[in-house]
Amino acid sequence: MNNQTYIKILQDTLVKKNQILDELLLLTVQQEMILDNSIMDYEKFETCISQKEVLINQLNQLDDGFEALYERIRVELPELNEDSKGLILDMQNFIKDIMMKSTKLQALEHKNKLKLDLFLTSQKREIRTMKMNNKTTTSYYGNMSGQNLNNSFFFDKKK
């Protein structure tokens, strides 16, 4: 294979990575809408996470392949002809797009993490309140039915 073929493979890898990042952005926005909803749909949220995991694995594979191929031809890049230089400029543009999308994705993920933390905190508070209410109710009914009548230990029985 010649260098131009390798460069074309690198470019195709960047195109695929760009498409996967677009899909990840859409899923992250969808995840944000789920978190913003007053009643969270746990199944949709779990589906988003599963789909994102698959896409992230694909991204990691693409990155590994890209790095391996780039290391293979890195030394020869400065010596390329004009046709190859045009492909490299295209690749640089793709890399800029990828970096912008990655930054946007990280910001959305951080925002979603904060929303999820807030949601989980409120859920913990609700669970704690429900447990306390159940304990109080059980204690109340126990007292009312006479189950919790304790004879006083210090009751003077002398008469």
N, C-alpha and C positions, 0 to 999 in steps of 0.2 A: 504494500500500500504506500502511496506517496503522501507527502505532508498535507496536500490540499484535501485529500480524503479524510485524513485525521481531523483536520480543522472543521470540515463539514460535519463530522460525527460530533465534535465538541459543540458546534453550533446547534445541531439537532437536540443534543442533551440540554442545552440552555433553553431552547424553545419548550421542551417538555417540562423542564423545571418551572418555567414561567407559567405554563398552563396549570400545573399542580398548585402553584402559589395562588393563582386566581381561584381555584376550587377551594383552597384552604381559607381564603378571605371570605368567600361566600358562606362557608360553613361557620366561620367565626362570627360573622354578622348574624346568621341564623341563631347561633348559640346566644348571642347578646339579646336578641328579641325574646328568646325563651326565658332568659333570666329577668328581663324587664317585665314580663307578664306577671300579673298578681298571683295567678295560680300556675305554678311551674308544672310543665309536662315532663315528667321524669323519663318517659320512654323516648321522646324526641331528643332530650338532652343526651341521653346515653347513646342514641343512634349517631348524633353529631360527633360525640367523642370517638366512637368506633370508626366512623368514616375518616375522621381527622388522623387517627392512628395509622390507618392504611396509607393515607396520602403522605404522612411524615416518613413512613418506612420507604415508600417509593422515592421520596426526596433524598433520603440518606443513601439509597442505592445509586441514584443518579450522581450524587456528589462524589461517592467513592469511585465510580467509573470515570467521571470527569477528571478527578485528581490523578488517577492512575494514567490515563491517556495523556493528560497535560504534562506530567513528569516525563513521559516517554519522548515527547517532541519539543519540550521547552527549550532545549539547547539550540535547536534548528530554527526556531521562530524568527530571530532577527534576519535570517538569510532568505526569507521568502520573496516570491515574485509579486507583482502588482495585483494579480487576481486573488491571491491569498491574503494580501493586506486588506482588500475590501471585505473579505469574510471576517477578518479579525476586527475591523471597525464595527461590523454588524454585531459580532460577539460582545464587544465592549458596550454597545447600546443595550443588548439584552442583559448584560451584567448590571448596568445602571438600573434598568427596570426591575430586575430581581432584587436588588438592594433596597429600592424604594418600597417594593411590596413587602419585603421582609421586615422593614422598619415599621410599616403600617400594621402588619400582622402582629408584631411584638407589642405594639401599643394597644391594639384591640384585645390581645390575650391578657395583658396586664389589667386593663379595664374590666374584662370579664372575671378575672380572678378576684378583684376587689368586690365585684357584685356577688359572686358566689360565696365569698367569705362572709359578706353581710347577710346573705340569705341563710347560710348555715348557722350563723350566730342567732338569728331570729328563730330558726327552727329549734335550736337547742333550748332557747328561752321558753318557747311554747311547750316543749316536752317537759321541761323542769316544772313549769306552772301546772301542767296537766297532772304530773305525778303528785305534786303537793296537794292539788285539789282532790285527787282520788284518795290520798292518805287522810285528808281532813274529813272527807265524806264518810269513809270507812270508820274512822274514829267516832264521828258523830252518831252514825247508826248503831255502832257498838255500844255507845253510852246510852242511847235512847232505848235500846232493847234490854239493857241491864247486864250485858255481858261484861262490862268493864267496871262493875261495882266491886270495889276493893274494900274489905273491912279494914278499918283503921287499926293500925298496930298499937296505937296509943289510946285506944278507946278504954275508958275506965269502966270495967264491968262490975265494980263493987257497988252493991246497993243493999 
